[in-house]
Amino acid sequence: MTPLLEVEELRVRYGAVEALHGVSFAANAGEVTALIGANGAGKSSTLAAISGVIPARGRIRFDGRDIAGAPPYAIVRAGIVQVPEGREILARMTVEENLLMGLRGRDRSELASAYERFPILRERRALLAGALSGGEQQMLAIARALLARPRLLLLDEPSLGLAPLIVKQVFETLADLKRQGVTMVLVEQNALRALRLADRAYVMDLGRIVMNGTGGELLRDEGVARTYLGG
């Protein structure tokens, strides 16, 4: 199977500090690929480099096309959409106005799909997005990204700061997307949930990939369990 996304020897610097030291991984179409690791491992920097938000060296191929160095808007047009850490919804705009941003000028009738997936957003559609709870804001961020019709969805810490019940709901949504064949690269500190969802996973440490395997293989690995799964 030819991967939809191929990252090879990715390097990112912040001033004099190199944050990524030759990261390489691949993501197949229709699968969930997870990146797990401690804070500072380089997971978010990897997604930001793929999205074109930060400059990087190395090769990034999407559906066989080299996108390294392309501006973020071109990467979105190519079909890569990111749900960023912290959600970054537009707090002073309404829920519906946020969703319209995802449509990128297409017919607003397509909002129906977002409201069907997240009924609470229909109820809250006239509210300012900043008035939503953290879980509702995450639902809004995911819904907005899906309205952009991504061929590859990047998710950066979707459970961060959420109550356990809401985390469960978020991962149920991601599992539903997986069943629908949505290709995802998931960065997540909740390694247990990430590995349970992932078809393939990569462990990052200090800017490097140090281990990889299927989600099930890494769940059964004693070192991964001891370091990232609480024993």
N, C-alpha and C positions, 0 to 999 in steps of 0.2 A: 504494500500500500504506500503510495506517495503521500508524504505529509502535506497538510494544508499550510502549515507554518513550519519553517525551518530557521532556527537561530544557531549561528555558528561563530564561535570565538568573539562573543559580545563583550566589549569593554566600555566602561563608563568611568569618567573621572569627575570629581567635584574639586576643582582647583588642583592642588598637588596630590590629592588623595584619590587613588584608584579604588572605586567601589565594586566593580565587576571585573573579574580576572579571567576572561575567556570563557564565558558561559555558553554552553551549547545544549540545545534540546529541540525536540520536535513535537508537534501536535497534529494528530490525525483528524480528518473530517468526521464529524458526528460523535466525537469522543470528548471526555472531560480530562484535561491534563492539569494536575495540581502541582504547585510549587509550595513546599513547606520549609520551615526553618525558623530560627529564633529571630527576634528583632535585630535589625542591622545585617541580616544575611544577604540582602540585595534583591529580595523578591520584588518589592515595589519599584525599584530602579529598573529591573528587567522589563516590567510592564510599561513603564514610562518610556523606555527606549524603543520598545516595539511600537508604541503609539506616536512616536516622534516628538514627544513632549520635551525630552532632554537629548542632547547630542550623544552619539555613541559611535564606536568603531566596531567593525565586524560585519557579518553578513546576516541580513534578515530577508528571507524569501517568503512571500505569501502567494500561494497558488502558482508557484514557479516564477514569480516576478520579484525582482529585487526592489525592496522598498526602503532599504537603509538610506537615511538622510532625507527622505521625503517629508514634507511638512505635515502637521497633524490633519489638516483638512483633506489632504490627498489620501491619507491613510484611511480616514473615515469613509471617503468616497469609494475606496477600494473594497470596503466591507469589514473593517476592523473597528469595533466600538468598545470603549472602556467604561465600566462603572467604577469611578475612582474611590479610593479610600476616603472616608468622611462624607461620601455621597455627593457633595458639591451641587446640591439642588439650588435653584435661584429663589432664595428665601422671600424676597419681596414681590415675587410674581405668584399668581395663583397656581394651584395644582394643574389645572387644564392648560394654562399658559406654558408651564414647564413641559408638559407632554407635547404640546404643539411644536416646541423646539426640536423634539425628536423626529417629527414628521418631515422636517426640512422642506416645507412648502407643499407637501402632498395633501391630498384631500383629507379634511378633518374627520370624515366618516371613519377613517382607520383608527380613531381613538377608541372605537367600540371594542377592539381587541384588547386594549389595555384595561378598560373597565370590566371586561368579562374576566380577565385573569385576576385583577385586583379590585373587587367590588367596593372596597373601602375608599378607593380613589374616586369612584363615581360619587359617593356620598360627600366627599371632601373637595370636589372639583372646583368650587368657587372660593375655597379658603386659601389664604396665603400659605405657600408651601412651608414657610418657617414656623407655622403654627402646628404642623404635624408632629406626631411622636417620632422618635428615632426609627422605630420599625416601619412606620408609614413612609418616612422619608426614604428609607432603603427600598421599599416597594416602588416608590415614585422613581427613584434613580434607575432601577432595573427596567421598569416599564418604559421610561423615556429611551433607554438604550435599545430595547427591543423594537420600538417604533422606527428606529433608524434602519431596520432590516439587516442586522449584522450577519455576515458569514462567519465571523469569529467574534465571540464575546469575551472580553477580558474583565475579570472581576477582582478587585483589589480589596481584600479584607471585608467581605460583605457582612460578616457577623460582628464586626468590631463595635463594642460599646452597647450591644443589644442584650435585653433580658433573655434568659434561657428559652422561654416559650416562643419569643420572636425569632430567635436563632433557629429553632426547630421549623418554624414556618418558612423562613428564608431558604433553608436547605430542602424543604419539601418543594418549594418553587423551582429550585435548581434541578432537583431530581425530575420534575415534570418537564423542564426544558430539555434535559438529557434524553428523556423518552421520546421527545419530539425531534431529536436529531440535531439540536443546536450544539455547535462546536464551542467549547469553552476552555479558557486557560484561567485557572482559579488560584489566586494567592490567598492563603488563609492560615491564621495562627491556630485555629481549632483543627489540629492535624487529624484527630480521630474522625471528625465528620468529613473532612476533605478527602481522606484516604478511602473512606467508605463509599464516597461518590465517584472517585476518580477511576478512570480506566488505566491511566498511567500517571506516575508521580515522580517528582524529582526533589531530592533533599538538598537545600542550599545551606552553605556555611561560609561566612566571611567572604562573600562574593564569588563562590565557586559551587558547582554541582559536585556533591561528594557521594551521591548514591542515587540510583534510580531503579524502577521496577514497576510492576502493576500495583494498583492500590492495595490489592489483597496481599501481595508479596511483602510490601513495606509494613502493612499492619501486623504481619506475623514475624517481622524481624525484631529480634530481641534488642538490638542497639537502638533502633527507631523507637520501640516501645519505651525503653528506659529514658531516652532523651526527650522525646516529644509527646509521648502518650501517657506520661505519669506512671510508668512502670509496666 
